[in-house]
Amino acid sequence: MTKMTHLNDQGEAHMVDISTKVDSQRAALAQSQVVLSDHVINAINNDNLPKGDLFATVRIAGIQAAKKCSDLIPLCHPLPLTKVTIDLQLQGTRVVIRALCKTTGKTGVEMEALTAASVAALTVYDMCKGLDKGLVIEQTCLLEKSGGKSGHWQAKGTGLG
């Protein structure tokens, strides 16, 4: 078995030493989806959610989550993010959330993008739960990443470039 990078020689969890890594431009794109009822979709389309502007609130929550990722994920390095974009689209019965995070640094931004997409989805739930508690959050995943030693990676079948 290969040595686990987040365990020290005594088998204890520790933060990986990245001090010898070279800075590079890094980006990651993650996605999450929330399945909505027709009742919730109608309220969104008519700007009639009890908690206010869904998309503005969700964007801010996603950005905050990306910035606070290392506070939430114990072995995650704090990163100086250079860009966070939260894109939201109503597609049929779903809100599709895409979180793009960028940095120039020694480690990737996959966790920041995944955290942003996840918290954005939770915020959709929070904003809409007064109308329907049966909303479903699903398919949170990394779609694409670039930079660092491993270079570019893309999930199969995403059609991203």
ChimeraX commands (.cxc) that place a marker at each C-alpha (Angstrom):
marker #1 position 0.00,0.00,0.00 radius 0.5
marker #1 position 1.27,3.49,-0.80 radius 0.5
marker #1 position 2.01,5.83,2.07 radius 0.5
marker #1 position -0.96,8.02,2.94 radius 0.5
marker #1 position 0.07,11.65,2.64 radius 0.5
marker #1 position -2.11,12.90,5.48 radius 0.5
marker #1 position -0.65,10.48,8.03 radius 0.5
marker #1 position 2.72,11.00,9.71 radius 0.5
marker #1 position 5.22,8.19,10.45 radius 0.5
marker #1 position 3.26,7.32,13.61 radius 0.5
marker #1 position 0.00,6.99,11.65 radius 0.5
marker #1 position -1.45,10.21,13.04 radius 0.5
marker #1 position -3.36,12.73,10.92 radius 0.5
marker #1 position -1.35,15.82,10.01 radius 0.5
marker #1 position -1.38,18.63,7.47 radius 0.5
marker #1 position 0.87,17.83,4.49 radius 0.5
marker #1 position 4.03,19.96,4.17 radius 0.5
marker #1 position 3.72,21.82,0.86 radius 0.5
marker #1 position 6.63,24.20,1.46 radius 0.5
marker #1 position 8.77,22.67,-1.31 radius 0.5
marker #1 position 6.01,22.74,-3.94 radius 0.5
marker #1 position 6.15,25.35,-6.68 radius 0.5
marker #1 position 3.40,27.95,-7.02 radius 0.5
marker #1 position 1.22,27.51,-10.09 radius 0.5
marker #1 position -2.12,28.77,-11.33 radius 0.5
marker #1 position -4.82,26.37,-10.20 radius 0.5
marker #1 position -8.55,26.15,-10.85 radius 0.5
marker #1 position -11.37,23.79,-9.95 radius 0.5
marker #1 position -15.00,23.56,-11.02 radius 0.5
marker #1 position -17.52,21.69,-8.87 radius 0.5
marker #1 position -21.24,21.16,-9.25 radius 0.5
marker #1 position -24.21,20.37,-7.06 radius 0.5
marker #1 position -27.91,20.12,-7.85 radius 0.5
marker #1 position -31.07,20.65,-5.85 radius 0.5
marker #1 position -34.30,19.00,-7.00 radius 0.5
marker #1 position -37.29,21.30,-6.48 radius 0.5
marker #1 position -41.04,20.86,-6.47 radius 0.5
marker #1 position -43.26,22.77,-8.90 radius 0.5
marker #1 position -44.49,24.86,-5.96 radius 0.5
marker #1 position -40.93,26.02,-5.18 radius 0.5
marker #1 position -40.10,26.64,-8.85 radius 0.5
marker #1 position -43.19,28.83,-9.18 radius 0.5
marker #1 position -42.21,30.83,-6.08 radius 0.5
marker #1 position -38.69,31.33,-7.47 radius 0.5
marker #1 position -39.97,32.39,-10.89 radius 0.5
marker #1 position -42.43,34.84,-9.29 radius 0.5
marker #1 position -39.84,36.29,-6.84 radius 0.5
marker #1 position -42.07,35.05,-4.03 radius 0.5
marker #1 position -39.72,33.21,-1.65 radius 0.5
marker #1 position -40.36,34.10,2.01 radius 0.5
marker #1 position -36.61,34.56,2.63 radius 0.5
marker #1 position -35.99,36.85,-0.35 radius 0.5
marker #1 position -33.65,36.74,-3.36 radius 0.5
marker #1 position -32.58,33.12,-3.76 radius 0.5
marker #1 position -29.80,33.56,-6.30 radius 0.5
marker #1 position -28.10,36.52,-4.57 radius 0.5
marker #1 position -28.13,34.77,-1.20 radius 0.5
marker #1 position -26.86,31.48,-2.64 radius 0.5
marker #1 position -24.00,33.22,-4.51 radius 0.5
marker #1 position -22.84,34.98,-1.35 radius 0.5
marker #1 position -23.06,31.75,0.69 radius 0.5
marker #1 position -21.01,29.85,-1.90 radius 0.5
marker #1 position -18.32,32.53,-1.97 radius 0.5
marker #1 position -18.15,32.62,1.83 radius 0.5
marker #1 position -17.89,28.82,1.96 radius 0.5
marker #1 position -14.95,28.77,-0.47 radius 0.5
marker #1 position -13.17,31.39,1.64 radius 0.5
marker #1 position -13.76,29.41,4.86 radius 0.5
marker #1 position -12.94,25.94,3.51 radius 0.5
marker #1 position -9.82,25.43,5.64 radius 0.5
marker #1 position -11.88,26.27,8.75 radius 0.5
marker #1 position -14.28,23.44,7.90 radius 0.5
marker #1 position -12.03,20.70,6.47 radius 0.5
marker #1 position -9.42,19.87,9.14 radius 0.5
marker #1 position -6.41,19.00,6.93 radius 0.5
marker #1 position -7.11,21.54,4.18 radius 0.5
marker #1 position -4.56,24.35,3.68 radius 0.5
marker #1 position -5.80,27.96,3.78 radius 0.5
marker #1 position -5.49,29.44,0.30 radius 0.5
marker #1 position -5.42,32.98,-1.08 radius 0.5
marker #1 position -8.29,32.66,-3.55 radius 0.5
marker #1 position -8.04,34.88,-6.59 radius 0.5
marker #1 position -11.52,34.15,-7.94 radius 0.5
marker #1 position -14.73,32.48,-6.82 radius 0.5
marker #1 position -17.72,32.33,-9.14 radius 0.5
marker #1 position -21.05,30.74,-8.26 radius 0.5
marker #1 position -23.24,30.12,-11.32 radius 0.5
marker #1 position -26.88,29.15,-10.76 radius 0.5
marker #1 position -29.32,27.94,-13.37 radius 0.5
marker #1 position -32.86,26.63,-13.18 radius 0.5
marker #1 position -32.92,23.55,-15.42 radius 0.5
marker #1 position -36.30,21.86,-15.41 radius 0.5
marker #1 position -37.00,20.82,-11.82 radius 0.5
marker #1 position -33.45,21.54,-10.61 radius 0.5
marker #1 position -31.20,24.35,-9.55 radius 0.5
marker #1 position -27.79,23.49,-10.97 radius 0.5
marker #1 position -24.95,25.13,-9.07 radius 0.5
marker #1 position -21.44,25.44,-10.46 radius 0.5
marker #1 position -18.65,26.78,-8.29 radius 0.5
marker #1 position -15.38,27.87,-9.90 radius 0.5
marker #1 position -12.41,28.63,-7.65 radius 0.5
marker #1 position -8.99,29.90,-8.69 radius 0.5
marker #1 position -5.70,30.57,-6.93 radius 0.5
marker #1 position -2.00,30.83,-7.55 radius 0.5
marker #1 position -0.42,28.58,-4.98 radius 0.5
marker #1 position 1.19,25.32,-3.92 radius 0.5
marker #1 position -1.96,23.23,-3.59 radius 0.5
marker #1 position -5.21,22.83,-5.49 radius 0.5
marker #1 position -8.62,24.38,-4.96 radius 0.5
marker #1 position -10.80,21.31,-5.38 radius 0.5
marker #1 position -11.95,21.36,-1.77 radius 0.5
marker #1 position -12.84,25.06,-2.00 radius 0.5
marker #1 position -14.94,24.46,-5.12 radius 0.5
marker #1 position -16.67,21.42,-3.62 radius 0.5
marker #1 position -17.33,23.25,-0.35 radius 0.5
marker #1 position -18.74,26.25,-2.24 radius 0.5
marker #1 position -21.06,24.05,-4.33 radius 0.5
marker #1 position -22.19,22.10,-1.24 radius 0.5
marker #1 position -22.93,25.16,0.90 radius 0.5
marker #1 position -24.67,26.86,-2.02 radius 0.5
marker #1 position -26.93,23.78,-2.33 radius 0.5
marker #1 position -27.60,23.83,1.42 radius 0.5
marker #1 position -28.50,27.49,1.11 radius 0.5
marker #1 position -31.01,26.70,-1.65 radius 0.5
marker #1 position -32.55,24.20,0.75 radius 0.5
marker #1 position -32.59,26.73,3.60 radius 0.5
marker #1 position -34.15,29.43,1.43 radius 0.5
marker #1 position -36.89,27.10,0.13 radius 0.5
marker #1 position -37.61,24.72,3.04 radius 0.5
marker #1 position -40.50,26.88,4.25 radius 0.5
marker #1 position -42.35,25.96,1.06 radius 0.5
marker #1 position -41.20,22.33,0.77 radius 0.5
marker #1 position -39.06,20.27,3.12 radius 0.5
marker #1 position -38.80,17.47,0.54 radius 0.5
marker #1 position -36.10,19.14,-1.57 radius 0.5
marker #1 position -33.25,16.81,-2.54 radius 0.5
marker #1 position -29.58,17.79,-2.81 radius 0.5
marker #1 position -27.71,15.50,-5.17 radius 0.5
marker #1 position -24.79,14.95,-7.50 radius 0.5
marker #1 position -22.18,17.08,-5.79 radius 0.5
marker #1 position -18.97,16.40,-7.68 radius 0.5
marker #1 position -15.76,17.79,-9.08 radius 0.5
marker #1 position -16.14,18.47,-12.80 radius 0.5
marker #1 position -12.69,19.77,-13.68 radius 0.5
marker #1 position -9.39,20.87,-12.19 radius 0.5
marker #1 position -6.14,22.28,-13.53 radius 0.5
marker #1 position -2.69,23.19,-12.31 radius 0.5
marker #1 position -0.05,21.60,-10.16 radius 0.5
marker #1 position 1.87,18.39,-10.69 radius 0.5
marker #1 position -1.17,16.42,-11.85 radius 0.5
marker #1 position -2.07,19.00,-14.51 radius 0.5
marker #1 position -5.53,19.06,-16.05 radius 0.5
marker #1 position -8.27,16.60,-15.05 radius 0.5
marker #1 position -11.83,16.47,-16.28 radius 0.5
marker #1 position -14.72,14.23,-15.22 radius 0.5
marker #1 position -15.81,11.89,-17.98 radius 0.5
marker #1 position -18.83,13.00,-19.96 radius 0.5
marker #1 position -18.96,16.59,-18.69 radius 0.5
marker #1 position -18.13,18.22,-22.02 radius 0.5
marker #1 position -15.96,20.85,-20.35 radius 0.5
marker #1 position -12.79,22.13,-21.97 radius 0.5
marker link #1:1,2 radius 0.2
marker link #1:2,3 radius 0.2
marker link #1:3,4 radius 0.2
marker link #1:4,5 radius 0.2
marker link #1:5,6 radius 0.2
marker link #1:6,7 radius 0.2
marker link #1:7,8 radius 0.2
marker link #1:8,9 radius 0.2
marker link #1:9,10 radius 0.2
marker link #1:10,11 radius 0.2
marker link #1:11,12 radius 0.2
marker link #1:12,13 radius 0.2
marker link #1:13,14 radius 0.2
marker link #1:14,15 radius 0.2
marker link #1:15,16 radius 0.2
marker link #1:16,17 radius 0.2
marker link #1:17,18 radius 0.2
marker link #1:18,19 radius 0.2
marker link #1:19,20 radius 0.2
marker link #1:20,21 radius 0.2
marker link #1:21,22 radius 0.2
marker link #1:22,23 radius 0.2
marker link #1:23,24 radius 0.2
marker link #1:24,25 radius 0.2
marker link #1:25,26 radius 0.2
marker link #1:26,27 radius 0.2
marker link #1:27,28 radius 0.2
marker link #1:28,29 radius 0.2
marker link #1:29,30 radius 0.2
marker link #1:30,31 radius 0.2
marker link #1:31,32 radius 0.2
marker link #1:32,33 radius 0.2
marker link #1:33,34 radius 0.2
marker link #1:34,35 radius 0.2
marker link #1:35,36 radius 0.2
marker link #1:36,37 radius 0.2
marker link #1:37,38 radius 0.2
marker link #1:38,39 radius 0.2
marker link #1:39,40 radius 0.2
marker link #1:40,41 radius 0.2
marker link #1:41,42 radius 0.2
marker link #1:42,43 radius 0.2
marker link #1:43,44 radius 0.2
marker link #1:44,45 radius 0.2
marker link #1:45,46 radius 0.2
marker link #1:46,47 radius 0.2
marker link #1:47,48 radius 0.2
marker link #1:48,49 radius 0.2
marker link #1:49,50 radius 0.2
marker link #1:50,51 radius 0.2
marker link #1:51,52 radius 0.2
marker link #1:52,53 radius 0.2
marker link #1:53,54 radius 0.2
marker link #1:54,55 radius 0.2
marker link #1:55,56 radius 0.2
marker link #1:56,57 radius 0.2
marker link #1:57,58 radius 0.2
marker link #1:58,59 radius 0.2
marker link #1:59,60 radius 0.2
marker link #1:60,61 radius 0.2
marker link #1:61,62 radius 0.2
marker link #1:62,63 radius 0.2
marker link #1:63,64 radius 0.2
marker link #1:64,65 radius 0.2
marker link #1:65,66 radius 0.2
marker link #1:66,67 radius 0.2
marker link #1:67,68 radius 0.2
marker link #1:68,69 radius 0.2
marker link #1:69,70 radius 0.2
marker link #1:70,71 radius 0.2
marker link #1:71,72 radius 0.2
marker link #1:72,73 radius 0.2
marker link #1:73,74 radius 0.2
marker link #1:74,75 radius 0.2
marker link #1:75,76 radius 0.2
marker link #1:76,77 radius 0.2
marker link #1:77,78 radius 0.2
marker link #1:78,79 radius 0.2
marker link #1:79,80 radius 0.2
marker link #1:80,81 radius 0.2
marker link #1:81,82 radius 0.2
marker link #1:82,83 radius 0.2
marker link #1:83,84 radius 0.2
marker link #1:84,85 radius 0.2
marker link #1:85,86 radius 0.2
marker link #1:86,87 radius 0.2
marker link #1:87,88 radius 0.2
marker link #1:88,89 radius 0.2
marker link #1:89,90 radius 0.2
marker link #1:90,91 radius 0.2
marker link #1:91,92 radius 0.2
marker link #1:92,93 radius 0.2
marker link #1:93,94 radius 0.2
marker link #1:94,95 radius 0.2
marker link #1:95,96 radius 0.2
marker link #1:96,97 radius 0.2
marker link #1:97,98 radius 0.2
marker link #1:98,99 radius 0.2
marker link #1:99,100 radius 0.2
marker link #1:100,101 radius 0.2
marker link #1:101,102 radius 0.2
marker link #1:102,103 radius 0.2
marker link #1:103,104 radius 0.2
marker link #1:104,105 radius 0.2
marker link #1:105,106 radius 0.2
marker link #1:106,107 radius 0.2
marker link #1:107,108 radius 0.2
marker link #1:108,109 radius 0.2
marker link #1:109,110 radius 0.2
marker link #1:110,111 radius 0.2
marker link #1:111,112 radius 0.2
marker link #1:112,113 radius 0.2
marker link #1:113,114 radius 0.2
marker link #1:114,115 radius 0.2
marker link #1:115,116 radius 0.2
marker link #1:116,117 radius 0.2
marker link #1:117,118 radius 0.2
marker link #1:118,119 radius 0.2
marker link #1:119,120 radius 0.2
marker link #1:120,121 radius 0.2
marker link #1:121,122 radius 0.2
marker link #1:122,123 radius 0.2
marker link #1:123,124 radius 0.2
marker link #1:124,125 radius 0.2
marker link #1:125,126 radius 0.2
marker link #1:126,127 radius 0.2
marker link #1:127,128 radius 0.2
marker link #1:128,129 radius 0.2
marker link #1:129,130 radius 0.2
marker link #1:130,131 radius 0.2
marker link #1:131,132 radius 0.2
marker link #1:132,133 radius 0.2
marker link #1:133,134 radius 0.2
marker link #1:134,135 radius 0.2
marker link #1:135,136 radius 0.2
marker link #1:136,137 radius 0.2
marker link #1:137,138 radius 0.2
marker link #1:138,139 radius 0.2
marker link #1:139,140 radius 0.2
marker link #1:140,141 radius 0.2
marker link #1:141,142 radius 0.2
marker link #1:142,143 radius 0.2
marker link #1:143,144 radius 0.2
marker link #1:144,145 radius 0.2
marker link #1:145,146 radius 0.2
marker link #1:146,147 radius 0.2
marker link #1:147,148 radius 0.2
marker link #1:148,149 radius 0.2
marker link #1:149,150 radius 0.2
marker link #1:150,151 radius 0.2
marker link #1:151,152 radius 0.2
marker link #1:152,153 radius 0.2
marker link #1:153,154 radius 0.2
marker link #1:154,155 radius 0.2
marker link #1:155,156 radius 0.2
marker link #1:156,157 radius 0.2
marker link #1:157,158 radius 0.2
marker link #1:158,159 radius 0.2
marker link #1:159,160 radius 0.2
marker link #1:160,161 radius 0.2
view
